[in-house]
Amino acid sequence: EWLQRSLACPICKQPARGSTNGSSSSASGSSASLLQGARVVLAGGLRGTVSGFDAAAGKFRVGVDAIGQEQLVSADCLAQCLAGIRLVGLRSDELNGATVQIVGLDIEKGRYQVREGNARILGVRPDNCILPVGAIARVVGLRVDGGGARWNGCYGRILSFDHRCERHTVAMQPQGHMLSVKPKNLRV
């Protein structure tokens, strides 16, 4: 409700109202600016920093550390080096509730590679991850018949996690809408 009355998001200070008649691809391009400056890991293990978004190519500009060059990388081929992720719903009870950091990406299996402290690296599905408040996430896989498909590919900021409903509350940018999204429908 506050987003409908406010001109700016109280968390990121970005405009809360924007054009709502654009496609999700144009919305994803403008909301992708939220990742500018983010540290990311690329498929293949390389690391870098997001320097911008090339709207014409639909890809992020990433300065890759190991080669000292900027490359265009699709959103599906990178993940933020994000700490503070809490694991849930795993078969191994000892890992449920553990706080981990993303250190890699396994595109073929659709998993994040995560590490708890100095422990071994594990592959976990996005639906086993509760994202920390303030994280930037991309919405994916919302059904066309559900009305939420227009948000697929768009980015927002995690505001909270509702344990009862098992959904994140996400403030979408730049439109300023609030969504309730299952972990399986978010990518970092």
N, C-alpha and C positions, 0 to 999 in steps of 0.2 A: 504494500500500500504506500509506503514512504517513497518508493521509486516513481509512483504516479504523481506525487505532489512535489517531488524534489527535482532540481535541475542538475544535481551532481550526486554520484554515488558517494556515500559517506566514508567508504573504505578506500577506494582508489582515486577519488576526486574527478573521475572521468564524467563527461556529460551523461545524464541518465536517459535523456530522450534523444532519439535519432530517427532517421528515416525508417519507416517500417514497411515500405513498399518495395524494397530491394530484395534480390534473391539471397539465398543463404551464402552463395559464393562471394558476393560483394560484402555481406555482413561479416563473413569469416575473415576477409581481407582487412577490414577496418578493426575488427576485434583482435586480430592476430598481433596488432601492435602491442598488446599486453605482454607479449613474450620478449619484447626488445630488451636486450641486456641479459637475458636468462642464460645460465650455463646449461648445456645440453650434451647428451651422449647420442651419437649417431649409430645406425646399424653398422656393425663391424667394429665397434668399440672406440672409434675416434671421439674426441671431445671438442667442444667449441663453444662459442658465444653467439647468440642470435643478434644480428645487427639490423635486421629489418625484414620486411615482407615484400616480395616482388609480386604485385597483384597481377601483372600480365602473365607471369609463369605460374602463379598460384603456389609459390614455394617460398620458404624462408631463406634469407641470406644469412649464412653461418660462417663466421671466421673460425676455421679449423685449426686447432692448436698445433698439431703434429706437422702440418705442411705449410703453415703460415699463409694460407690463401683463403679467400672467401668462396664458398660453394653454395649453389641453390639446392635446397633439400626439402622434400615433401614432408608434410606434417606426420605422415605415417612412418617415416624413416628416422624420427628423432623422438627423444623423451627428455624431459627436464631432469637434471641431477637434483632431485627433490628429496629432502630429508623429512622426517616426522610422519611418515606413512605408517599407519597401524594395520596389522594383518588380522583378518577375520575369516572364518569359514573354511579353514584349512583342515585336512585330515589329521595332521599332527597337532594335537592339543597344546603341546609345549610351545609352538610358534604362534598360536592364536593370541592376540594382544601384544605381540612384539612390535617394537617401533623400528622401522628400517629406512634405508636410503636407497633410491634408484641409482644403480651404478652401470647398468647396461640395458640392452634391448634385444629381444629375440623376436624378430618380425615373423619368421616362419611359424612359430608356435603361438604368437600373439601374447607374449608374456614380457613383463618387466624382469630384469635381473636385479635383485635387491640384496643388500647386506645388512645384517644386524651387528653393529659394532665392528669387531675384527673377525667375526665368524665367517663361515663359508658363504658363497654366493648361491642364492636360490632363484628359481624361475617361478614367478607367481602371476596369475591372471589378474587383470584390472578389477574384476569383481571381488577379489579378495583384499582389496586395498581401500582403507578409509583415508581420504586425502586430508592434509592439514588445512586449517582455516587460513585463508589468504592465498592458497595455491591457485594457479591459473590452470584451467582444464578446458578441453575441447569436447563438445557434445558429439556423440556418434551413435548410430544404430537406432534412433528413435523411429518408430513405425510410421509409415506414410498415412495409414488410416487413423492414427491417433491424434493428428493435428500438431504434433511436436516436431515433425520432420523438418520443418523450416529452420529449426535450430541446429540440425546436423551440420558439422563443420564450423560452427561458431564457438567462440571462446567466452569464458566467464570466470569470475572469481568465487572460490569456495567460501561460503559464509558459515556453514555449520553442517553437522551430520545428525539426522534424526534416527536414533537407534531403534525406536519403535517401528518406524516405517522402512528403515534401512535405506534411506535416501539422503543424498547431499542436497543442501540448498545452495543454488548457484545464482549469482547476480550476473546476468548476461550483459555483454558490452557490444556495441554502444547503445543498444536499445533501452537498457535499464530494466528489463523484465526479470522476475525471479522465477526460477524453475526448481522443481523437486525431481532429482535425477538419480537413478540407481547407479551404483559404482560401475557396473558393467557397461554403462553408456557414457563413461567419461575417460578421456585419455590425457595424460600429461606429457 
